Structure formats: structure tokens, C-alpha cells
Amino acid sequence: MVIRAGVVGHPIGQSLSPDIHGAWFADTGIEGSYEKIDASPDAFVAAIERLKDEGWVGVNVTVPHKERALAIADETSKAAKAIGAANLLRFVSGRIVADNTDWWGFTRAIETAGLSACVECAVVLGAGGAAAGILYALRESREVLILNRTRQRAEDLASRFPNASADEWGRRHELVASSPQLLVNTTSLGMEGQPPLDLRFGGSVPDAVVDIVTKPLPTPLMTDAEAAGVGVVMGGLPMLVYQAVPSFAAFTGHEPPAPEAILRQLTKRFS
Ligand code: ATR
């Protein structure tokens, strides 16, 4: 049986997921395809139903459909429920099973750099859907501070995680200088077409800075962090590649043999 899987989003043209899964289908010799499906919010549910009826094994789901994907599922994993969003839908005996692998991708990405998602203090910038996955990944940490331009969103997100609290966006310079182990940018600042993140490093610096932005690379934040002497500086590509690992396993029943190879290729292509 030829496995059919893909990624549903809007817009979807720039998605790198077909490159990642395509490389793994080639590496494993498993016969399958991974396609991009563009579906507007109005067309999302019908698109999912169609793919399920056509016998696809499942799909990844990306912006802006991750919350809706969770809502339409017949079954949801603990992680997807806690995060409030799904990036993986599997079709099992006519049922839709939702999971979230973004948090796992983040955890695995920082582990490959010798770090742990269980730290004394982490600072997370942003309080959107991407931040929720990071908060779940950091749920065993002692303290996580969420700073967001719109304070109420930070408060709402913090209320869902017992180790998290909200602080003022304006205090980011000061808090970063208080040397948290980890600083994670989940805002869209620094992304192509967006203004850079205004963050001054000074005094003590975090042990690690992760910017989940994938374009451009390096981001201005990564350049600033490196110049300030931060030990580990990471962009969004490792998280993107590692979140695909459990998805590929769910689609095919096989782990991709060497995720590092495609990560190296993409890093070379985008740096
Ligand atoms: P995602 O689901 O990808 O996280 P999102 O929900 O649109 O996307 O969140 C984008 C994040 O970037 C938010 O935290 C947003 O802050 P607000 O909640 O205040 O909107 C943040 N962001 C976007 N533009 C920003 C700006 N100019 N300054 C500060 N934060 C910004």
C-alpha cells in the first residue's frame, strides 16, 4: 500500500515539511507521498474529511488550523489537550486522532545541543499557539516567565501551567540579564517582513537562546545572542525537523533513520 500523508495549512507554499518527509521516504525506501494541501479556514473541515475518505493515513496541520484540528478530532492526546492545539491528525478506522508533536520537537532540538527542557528558570517571549507548545515542553521546569506585548494573553497562558507566570513585556531586557537558563522567542518579531525583536543583552546572559523563527537565518536575535556570548544559540530549523519525527513514525510505523542529515541540508540551504 502506498502511504499518503501531507500537511494542511493556509498559506502552505513555503512549508518545508514535504522536503523533510520526502527525504525520509527516500531514506527508508517506504513507498509513500507527502503533499501540501492549501485549505482556507472555511474549507478546512471538508478537506480533512475528504483526505480521510480517500484513505490517507493522516496529515500534519499548520497555521491557521491547529486549534480547529483539535476541535474536530474524535480522540486527542494528553499533550494536544494541554497545549490546546494539534499539529498531527491520524485517520484510524474512520476516526480522527489528534496529537501535538511541536513540544517534542522543541525538547529533542534542545537535547541535541546538550540542554534539558527541565531548568530552574526559563523566559518565553510571546503567548500565541507556538508559545503553548513550548510551555508544555517546559512543564517540568521550576519557573517559566511569559512576557507578551498583550499582557492578558500571557496571563491566560500562564493560568494553564502551574509553573508559569506572566510578567511585563517591558521588563524583558531586565529579566534576560537576570540569567535565566533558557530564553525562547515565540513571537513573530525577527521573521522575514517583521521588525526585529528589540532585546538588549547585558550583564549576565542566558545559557541558551532559542528563536523558533526559520526565516531568515540567522535571525537578528541569534546574531545578538552570539555577540553577547550566549553559549548555545539555536534557530527554528531543529525544532521543525524534530517535530516531524513522531509524525513520520505515526504515518509509516518507522522512525526516520537520521534526522540530522536533512537538518544539515536545510541549515546549509537557509544560512
Ligand atoms: P503563533 O500561533 O504562531 O504563536 P500568534 O498567536 O499570532 O502566532 O502570536 C504571535 C506572537 O507574536 C504574539 O505573542 C504576539 O503578541 P500579541 O499577543 O501582543 O499580539 C507577538 N507579536 C507580534 N507582533 C509583535 C510586536 N510588534 N511586538 C511584540 N510582540 C509581537
Boltz pocket constraint, residues with backbone or C-beta under 6 A from the ligand:
constraints:
  - pocket:
      binder: B
      contacts: [[A, 125], [A, 126], [A, 127], [A, 128], [A, 129], [A, 130], [A, 131], [A, 148], [A, 149], [A, 150], [A, 151], [A, 153], [A, 186], [A, 187], [A, 188], [A, 189]]
      max_distance: 6.0
